[in-house]
Amino acid sequence: MAWTEKGGALEKEFEFSNFIEAFSFLTKVAIIAEKQNHHPEIINVYNKVKLRLSSHDLGNIVGEKDHALAKSIDQIHH
């Protein structure tokens, strides 16, 4: 599934086999987000993760940082 632009943000949902796999993915996302100094909104329910990327400093629109983070996240989730 591709990232979709909705309400001034990029959104994507991910599904895993179980909670541990979902949380492991989120740990990797956290490390990447911290390195890029751009942090997603995260919703995690059991084996499902929803990420939302928006540039608050640009007025809650999709910016370059959002696209860069989305690309990095896609690289860890094949």
C-alpha positions in Angstrom: 0.0 0.0 0.0 1.2 3.5 -0.9 1.3 6.6 1.3 -1.8 8.7 0.7 -2.1 12.5 1.2 -5.0 13.3 3.4 -5.8 16.4 5.5 -2.3 17.9 5.1 -0.5 14.8 6.0 0.9 11.6 4.5 -0.7 8.5 5.9 0.0 4.8 5.7 -1.2 1.7 7.5 1.0 -1.4 8.1 -0.1 -4.8 9.3 2.1 -7.4 11.0 1.8 -11.0 12.2 1.6 -9.9 15.9 2.2 -7.2 18.4 5.9 -7.9 18.8 6.5 -7.5 15.1 4.5 -4.2 15.0 6.4 -2.8 18.0 9.7 -3.9 16.5 8.9 -1.9 13.4 7.9 1.1 15.5 11.3 0.9 17.3 13.0 1.1 13.9 10.7 4.0 12.9 11.6 5.8 16.1 15.4 5.6 15.4 15.0 6.9 11.9 12.6 9.7 13.0 15.1 10.8 15.6 18.0 10.8 13.2 15.9 12.9 10.7 14.5 15.1 13.5 11.0 14.6 12.2 8.5 12.6 14.2 5.3 10.8 13.0 2.0 10.6 14.7 1.6 6.9 15.6 -1.4 4.7 16.3 -0.7 1.1 17.2 -3.4 -1.5 17.9 -2.1 -5.0 18.4 -0.6 -5.9 15.0 -1.6 -2.7 13.1 0.3 0.5 12.9 -0.9 3.7 11.3 1.6 6.5 10.7 0.8 10.1 9.8 3.5 12.5 8.7 3.0 16.3 8.6 5.2 19.3 8.8 3.8 21.3 11.7 6.4 24.1 11.2 5.1 24.6 7.6 1.5 25.0 8.8 0.5 21.3 8.9 1.1 20.5 5.3 3.2 17.8 3.5 6.8 18.9 3.0 10.1 17.5 2.0 10.8 16.1 5.5 7.6 14.1 5.3 8.5 12.6 1.9 12.0 11.8 3.1 10.8 10.1 6.3 8.1 8.1 4.3 10.8 6.9 1.9 13.1 5.8 4.8 10.2 4.0 6.5 9.3 2.2 3.3 13.0 1.0 3.1 12.7 -0.8 6.5 9.3 -2.3 5.7 9.6 -4.4 2.6 
